[in-house]
């Protein structure tokens, strides 16, 4: 019997993968900051990487809360991530040498895209009342 994950579990798995991806980006950004003493360009790259990681944490949180715009932004971020990885693979600098860069730069974004697109018709909907300021004890 073939079982497919439900919509909410697919989005939860995608959210966990985005948090893992953001954690790896945060570690990469923090590890670039000591080199900023010698080269100011690393300071900019480190801070930009940390800002991207913070944004990915925020998107994962909002995906978990069922925000539709977070779903759209995460798809966009992952497509851009895969496009940049393809660009780095075409350049002769050896950026994707070994299993770790392939896992972080190809496998995680691709699996997040597959999880988000597998149930794209069933995008997350926020739980709870339709209007966030409604009070069930008070007459409207």
Buried (B, 14 or more C-beta within 10 A) or exposed (E): EEEEEEBBEBBBBBBBBBBBBBEBBBEBBEEBBEEBEEEEEBBEBBBEBBEBBBBBBEBBBBBBEBBEEBBEBBBEBBEEBBEEBEEBBEEEEEBBEEEEBBEBBBEBBBBBBEBBEBBEEEBBEEEEEEEEEEEEEEEE
